[in-house]
Every structure is written in structure tokens, then in C-alpha cells.
Amino acid sequence: MAGREFDIVVYGATGYTGRLVAEHFVREYGGKPDAPTWAMAGRSKSKLEEVRDLIGAPADTPLVIADAGDPGTLDAMCHRTRVVLTTVGPYQLYGDELVAACVRAGTDYADLCGEPVWMRQKIDEHEAAAKASGARICFSSGFDSIPFDLGVLMAQKEAKTRFGAPAPRVRGRVRGMAGGASGGTVASLTETMKAVAKKPSLLGILRSSFGLTPGFEGPDQPSGMIPHYEADLGKWAAPFVMAPINTKNVHRTNFLLGHPWGEDFRYDEMMLTSPGEAGKAAAEALAGAMKNPFGAKPPKPGEGPTPEERENGFYDVLLVAEMPDGRSLRYAVKGRYDPGYGSTSRMLAETGMALLEIDAPGGIGTPGAFLGEALVERLRQHAEITFAVEE
């Protein structure tokens, strides 16, 4: 890809999350000598100009016109850049042509996808061609699923150091988080349910923790759907709405790396409440809310948390690695800003930066499998996310 005009193109820069990604480049790299050459892309030049001025980007920031409904514009965009970062979802509605264009051009790609059925379809369609062209297609490069994907990776590294072997069982536990959902997240889940309704055979991908590991089916996994008390943590555990996508990505990372954590690896995710009867009641309420996680009036596409909500948001994820002899360790991933947007936009931007730095073969992968510790370091330095063992 030598000689391409741009290092990174932010596609969907006029949207809610795309603007936040563009803001990250302005804030974190503006005016620095080692800054990437980057551009903003979308359907409307006037809207791109408006966002450029709104976020304080330089007046000469390149603007690229590209439209999901016009494959020719996507091909042209992909041939101009080394990496495309896309926030244009639901990806099952607007992502097909862009993934195909990146694969053809040998251009790296990262998105915020939490749509496992669509992801599996793209793996089946494009894995071989992406390997051939050198394109690295990196799904789920935001809160789903980077803190969990990289958190397990780092917890297993610590387990090997301390215990001489990886842990065959890891529990992912969300100890706390604050931040709102956007209309895009709601729309993605809605479209996934529509796709499954039209083609019930896709339900197996949605249900299985190994839905993204074609040709490999591991052992039965903890369901994560039944509230229970966890004595070692002193709290009740409840279902976590993002577990169905995160668990699949964790297992795909293990699969792509050649099963360094073992083919019998078991992993689940839940959200912790509190001890006692109050914690039990909260856990049971969360389990009931799983039927309608976004409430009676979910946000519409383009809507999301206010700047104050993004600024005051946070998340705290605990990974508990358990050894067969009863030994264990705890590893925490904590982030400032609301998880879905303030922090997610930083994660996607830094995934793009890491793709520029890391030389790896093409294919359809995960942040953990493609970028690993290099991305962890970038997130520590540029996204206010901490990764650390808890003693």
C-alpha cells in the first residue's frame, strides 16, 4: 500500500460516533510531526465541511465523498487509503459493499460491529480473499469487544507468568459502568432480529459461543443467563447485554491464535450487582430486562448520550482467571468516558493507528488476534484505558 494518499479515512464522519472518532484525531494528533494523514468521508460535502469546522479540524482536512449505495465511490475511497474506519451501521444494511471494497483493494478495515450473524457471513464470504489481498478486516473495535477481548488476552499472559500455563476458565465480570445507548446500537440489534426471523437457521450462530469459529466447536460454555451469587467476589451476578457478541470474539481470538488458551477454554460474562437481598433483586431485575434492554422509548439513529453523559461515563471490567488447582488471579480493564461512545470512539481510532504500525497477514480477525499488546499500549497512552493486575 505504499504511495497511498491517506493513512486513515474516517467513513461516516458526519454521524454521531464518526464525529467523535474524527475529534479524537484532531485532539490527539493535531499538529504533531508524527500525525497520520487522515481524511473525513461521507455522502455530503457540505455536512462534512460543517463537522470539520465544528470539531476544530484544520480547514485543509481532506474530505472524501463516498456512499454505501454507490460501490464505485467506495472502491475509489479504499484505493486512496491504507485504513478505513467505519461507523456507518447497522453494518448488515450498510457494510457489505465496503468490506468487499476493502478486501479487493487490500485495505485494512475496522468497525464497531456487534452483529455476529453478519460478521459470520462476512467471514464465510471474504476470509480467503482477504488473506490473498492482505486486507485485515477487524470487526468489533469498540466497547464490543476490545475491553473483554484484550482483557482476556492480558489476563492469560499474567496466568502464564504466574502459574506457568493459561487458565482454562476465565470469568468476565462488569463491576460498573455508566453511559447511554445510541440509536445506532438499537438499530443494529433490531436488524439482527429481523435477519434471524427471515432465516431461522441463523439462530445457531447467535446462540453459540463459537458462532465465529467456523469448523471448531469447543466445550459447553457457562450460560451467563441465570442470576447467582459469587462468593469469591461477594456479589450477585446478572446477565450482561453484550455477552453474546463479546464471548464470540474472545473465542475467535483464541481460535485465530491457534488456541493458546486451550481448545477446552471456557469463558462467560455477567454484570455484578451487590451483596445480600438487594443485590439478588437487582440481578433478577436485570435478567428480566434482557427481553427489552433499551426500554420503552429507545433512542433513534443519530441520537446518543450528551457531552456531559459521555464525559461522566466510565466502565470497570474484571477478568477472573481460574486454574484447575484453585489458584486464580484478577485482571481489570477500566475506562474513562461512557463506554459506548466517548471511549468507543477512542478505541476505534487507536485500532486504526495500531493497524498502521503492526505488520500482520491479511484475513478477517479481531483486535486481540491482529494487534494484541500493541493495541493495549496505544489505549493506555491515548485513550485513558487502564489494563492492570489486581493484587
C-alpha positions in Angstrom: 0.0 0.0 0.0 3.0 2.3 -0.4 2.2 5.6 -2.0 -1.4 5.8 -0.9 -2.7 9.3 -0.3 -4.0 8.7 3.2 -3.1 6.6 6.2 -6.7 6.6 7.6 -10.1 7.6 6.4 -12.9 8.0 8.9 -16.0 6.9 7.0 -19.3 8.2 8.4 -17.7 11.3 9.9 -20.9 13.2 9.9 -22.7 10.6 12.1 -22.9 10.6 15.9 -19.9 8.3 16.5 -18.0 9.1 13.4 -17.7 12.7 14.5 -16.3 11.6 17.8 -13.6 9.5 16.0 -12.6 12.5 13.9 -12.5 14.6 17.1 -10.0 12.1 18.5 -7.6 12.6 15.6 -7.8 16.4 16.0 -7.4 16.3 19.8 -4.7 13.6 20.0 -2.6 14.1 16.9 -3.4 17.6 15.5 -0.2 19.4 14.6 2.1 16.7 15.7 5.0 15.7 13.4 4.2 12.0 13.6 0.5 12.5 12.9 -1.2 10.3 10.4 -2.5 11.7 7.2 -6.2 11.3 7.6 -9.5 12.3 5.9 -13.1 12.5 6.7 -15.6 10.7 4.4 -19.3 10.7 4.0 -22.1 11.3 1.5 -22.4 15.1 1.7 -19.6 17.5 1.2 -21.5 20.3 3.0 -22.1 18.2 6.0 -18.5 17.1 6.1 -17.5 20.7 6.0 -19.9 21.5 8.8 -18.5 18.8 11.0 -14.9 19.7 10.1 -15.5 23.2 11.4 -17.5 22.1 14.4 -14.7 19.8 15.7 -11.9 22.3 15.0 -10.2 20.3 12.3 -7.8 22.2 10.0 -9.6 23.9 7.1 -7.4 21.8 4.7 -8.6 18.4 6.2 -9.3 16.3 3.2 -13.0 15.4 2.6 -13.9 12.3 0.6 -17.3 11.7 -0.9 -18.4 8.1 -0.5 -21.8 6.5 -0.3 -22.7 2.9 0.8 -25.3 2.9 -2.0 -22.6 3.7 -4.7 -20.0 0.9 -4.7 -17.8 2.9 -7.2 -17.3 5.6 -4.6 -16.3 3.0 -2.0 -13.8 1.4 -4.3 -12.2 4.8 -5.1 -12.0 5.7 -1.4 -10.4 2.3 -0.5 -7.7 2.7 -3.1 -6.7 6.1 -1.7 -6.1 4.9 1.9 -4.3 2.3 4.0 -7.0 2.0 6.6 -10.8 2.7 6.7 -12.5 3.2 10.0 -16.3 2.9 9.6 -19.1 3.9 12.0 -21.8 3.5 9.3 -24.2 0.9 10.7 -26.1 -1.2 11.0 -23.4 -3.0 9.1 -25.7 -5.6 7.8 -27.5 -2.8 6.0 -24.6 -0.6 5.0 -21.4 -2.6 5.4 -21.5 -5.3 2.7 -20.0 -3.2 -0.2 -17.4 -1.5 2.0 -16.0 -4.8 3.3 -15.9 -6.1 -0.2 -14.1 -3.0 -1.5 -11.5 -3.1 1.3 -10.8 -6.8 0.5 -10.4 -6.0 -3.2 -8.1 -3.1 -2.5 -6.0 -4.8 0.2 -7.1 -2.0 2.5 -7.3 -2.5 6.3 -10.7 -2.0 7.9 -12.1 -1.6 11.4 -15.6 -1.1 12.6 -17.8 -1.1 15.7 -19.9 -4.1 14.7 -21.8 -6.0 17.3 -23.8 -8.0 14.8 -22.5 -11.6 15.0 -24.7 -13.1 12.3 -23.4 -10.6 9.7 -19.9 -11.0 10.9 -20.0 -14.8 10.4 -21.4 -14.2 6.9 -18.5 -11.9 6.0 -16.0 -14.4 7.4 -17.5 -17.1 5.1 -17.6 -14.8 2.1 -14.3 -13.0 2.3 -11.8 -14.8 4.6 -9.8 -16.4 1.7 -9.8 -13.2 -0.5 -8.7 -11.0 2.5 -5.8 -13.3 3.1 -4.9 -13.2 -0.6 -5.1 -9.4 -0.8 -3.5 -8.7 2.6 -6.6 -6.7 3.8 -7.1 -7.0 7.6 -10.8 -6.8 8.4 -11.1 -6.0 12.1 -14.7 -6.2 13.4 -15.8 -5.1 16.9 -13.2 -2.5 17.6 -15.1 -0.6 20.3 -16.6 -1.4 23.7 -17.8 -4.5 22.0 -15.4 -6.1 22.2 -12.0 -4.6 23.0 -12.0 -4.4 26.8 -13.1 -8.1 27.0 -11.0 -9.4 24.1 -7.8 -7.7 25.2 -8.6 -8.1 28.9 -8.7 -11.9 28.5 -5.5 -11.8 26.4 -3.7 -9.9 29.1 -5.1 -12.0 32.0 -3.9 -15.1 30.2 -0.4 -13.6 29.8 -0.3 -13.0 33.5 -1.6 -16.5 34.2 1.3 -18.0 32.1 3.8 -15.8 34.0 2.4 -16.7 37.5 1.2 -20.2 37.0 3.2 -21.5 34.0 0.1 -22.2 32.0 -3.0 -20.4 30.7 -6.2 -20.5 32.7 -8.8 -23.0 31.3 -11.6 -20.8 32.7 -12.0 -17.0 32.8 -15.0 -15.1 34.1 -15.7 -11.7 32.7 -17.5 -9.5 35.2 -18.7 -5.9 34.7 -18.3 -4.3 38.1 -19.8 -1.0 37.0 -20.5 1.3 34.0 -22.3 4.5 33.2 -23.4 5.7 29.8 -26.3 5.7 27.4 -27.1 3.7 24.3 -27.4 5.3 20.9 -29.9 4.8 18.2 -27.3 3.0 16.1 -26.9 0.3 18.7 -30.7 -0.2 18.9 -31.0 -0.4 15.1 -28.2 -3.0 14.9 -30.0 -5.3 17.3 -33.3 -4.7 15.6 -31.8 -5.7 12.2 -30.2 -8.8 13.6 -33.5 -10.0 15.0 -35.1 -9.3 11.6 -32.4 -11.3 9.8 -32.9 -14.3 12.1 -36.7 -14.1 11.8 -36.3 -14.3 8.0 -33.8 -17.1 8.1 -34.2 -19.1 11.4 -31.1 -21.2 10.5 -29.0 -18.2 11.5 -30.2 -18.6 15.1 -27.5 -21.2 15.7 -24.8 -18.6 15.1 -26.4 -16.2 17.5 -26.8 -18.8 20.3 -23.4 -20.4 20.1 -20.3 -19.0 21.8 -18.4 -20.5 18.8 -20.5 -18.8 16.1 -17.4 -17.0 14.8 -15.1 -20.0 14.7 -16.1 -21.9 11.6 -15.0 -25.6 11.7 -14.4 -25.5 15.5 -16.9 -26.1 18.3 -15.5 -26.1 21.8 -16.9 -27.4 25.1 -20.2 -26.3 26.6 -19.9 -22.8 28.0 -21.5 -21.2 31.1 -24.8 -19.7 30.0 -24.3 -16.4 31.9 -28.1 -16.0 31.8 -29.0 -17.2 35.3 -28.5 -14.8 38.3 -26.4 -16.3 41.0 -24.2 -15.3 44.0 -20.5 -15.4 43.5 -18.9 -15.9 46.9 -15.3 -15.1 45.9 -16.5 -11.6 44.7 -19.1 -11.1 47.4 -21.8 -10.0 44.9 -24.7 -11.2 42.8 -24.1 -11.7 39.1 -26.7 -11.0 36.4 -26.9 -11.3 32.6 -24.9 -8.8 30.6 -26.5 -7.5 27.4 -23.3 -7.5 25.4 -22.1 -11.0 26.4 -23.5 -12.7 23.2 -21.1 -10.8 21.0 -18.1 -10.4 23.4 -17.9 -14.2 24.2 -17.8 -15.0 20.4 -15.0 -12.5 19.8 -12.9 -13.9 22.7 -13.3 -17.4 21.4 -12.4 -16.2 17.9 -9.2 -14.6 19.1 -8.2 -17.9 20.8 -9.1 -19.7 17.6 -7.1 -17.4 15.3 -4.1 -17.5 17.6 -4.0 -21.3 17.4 -5.8 -22.0 20.8 -3.0 -20.8 23.1 -5.6 -20.9 26.0 -6.5 -24.5 25.0 -9.3 -26.0 22.9 -11.3 -26.6 26.2 -11.2 -22.9 27.2 -14.4 -21.7 28.9 -15.5 -18.1 29.2 -18.6 -16.2 30.2 -19.6 -12.6 31.0 -22.0 -11.2 33.6 -22.7 -7.9 35.4 -22.2 -7.7 39.1 -24.8 -6.0 41.4 -24.3 -6.0 45.1 -24.4 -8.5 48.1 -27.5 -9.5 50.0 -31.1 -9.4 49.1 -30.8 -6.0 47.4 -28.2 -7.5 45.0 -30.3 -10.5 44.4 -33.3 -8.4 43.5 -31.2 -6.2 41.2 -29.8 -9.3 39.4 -33.2 -10.7 38.9 -34.5 -7.4 37.6 -31.6 -7.2 35.1 -32.4 -10.8 33.9 -36.0 -9.7 33.3 -34.9 -6.6 31.4 -32.9 -8.7 28.9 -36.2 -9.1 27.0 -36.2 -5.4 26.3 -32.8 -4.0 27.2 -33.4 -0.5 25.7 -36.7 0.3 27.4 -40.0 1.6 26.1 -38.6 4.6 24.2 -35.2 3.6 22.7 -33.1 6.3 21.0 -33.4 6.8 17.3 -30.5 6.5 14.8 -28.3 9.6 15.2 -29.2 10.1 18.8 -26.9 9.3 21.8 -25.5 10.5 25.1 -25.0 14.2 25.7 -21.4 15.5 26.0 -21.9 15.6 29.8 -23.0 12.0 29.9 -20.0 10.9 27.7 -17.6 12.9 30.0 -19.1 11.4 33.2 -19.4 7.9 32.0 -17.0 5.0 32.9 -16.6 1.3 32.9 -14.9 -1.3 35.1 -14.4 -4.8 33.8 -12.9 -7.6 35.9 -11.4 -10.8 34.4 -11.0 -13.7 36.9 -8.6 -16.3 35.6 -9.1 -19.7 37.4 -6.7 -22.6 37.4 -7.7 -26.2 37.9 -5.9 -26.4 41.3 -7.9 -23.5 42.8 -5.4 -20.7 42.2 -6.7 -17.6 40.5 -5.8 -14.0 39.5 -7.8 -10.9 38.9 -7.2 -8.5 36.0 -9.0 -5.2 35.5 -9.8 -3.1 32.5 -11.1 0.4 33.3 -12.0 3.3 31.1 -12.9 6.9 31.4 -15.9 8.3 29.5 -19.1 6.5 28.6 -18.3 3.0 27.2 -20.4 3.1 24.0 -19.3 6.4 22.5 -16.8 8.5 24.4 -14.5 5.6 24.9 -15.5 3.5 21.9 -14.6 6.4 19.5 -11.1 6.4 21.1 -10.8 2.7 20.8 -11.7 2.7 17.1 -9.3 5.5 16.3 -6.4 3.7 18.1 -7.2 0.5 16.4 -6.6 2.3 13.1 -3.3 3.7 14.4 -2.2 0.2 15.5 -3.1 -1.2 12.1 -0.7 1.3 10.6 2.1 0.1 12.9 1.7 -3.7 13.0 2.7 -5.8 10.1 0.4 -8.9 10.1 -1.1 -11.1 7.4 -4.5 -10.4 5.9 -7.7 -12.0 6.9 -10.8 -11.4 9.0 -9.8 -11.2 12.6 -10.2 -9.4 16.0 -8.3 -6.7 17.7 -6.8 -9.3 20.0 -5.6 -11.6 17.3 -4.4 -8.9 14.9 -3.0 -6.3 17.3 -2.7 -7.7 20.8 -0.4 -5.9 23.2 0.5 -3.2 20.7 -3.1 -2.0 20.9 -3.2 -2.3 24.7 -0.3 0.1 24.8 -1.9 2.6 22.5 -5.1 2.5 24.5 -3.1 3.1 27.7 -1.3 6.1 26.1 -4.0 7.7 24.0 -7.4 6.5 25.3 -7.3 6.7 29.1 -7.9 3.0 29.4 -6.0 1.0 32.1 -5.1 -2.6 32.0 -3.7 -4.0 35.2 -3.4 -6.9 37.6 -5.3 -6.5 40.9 -3.4 -7.9 43.9 
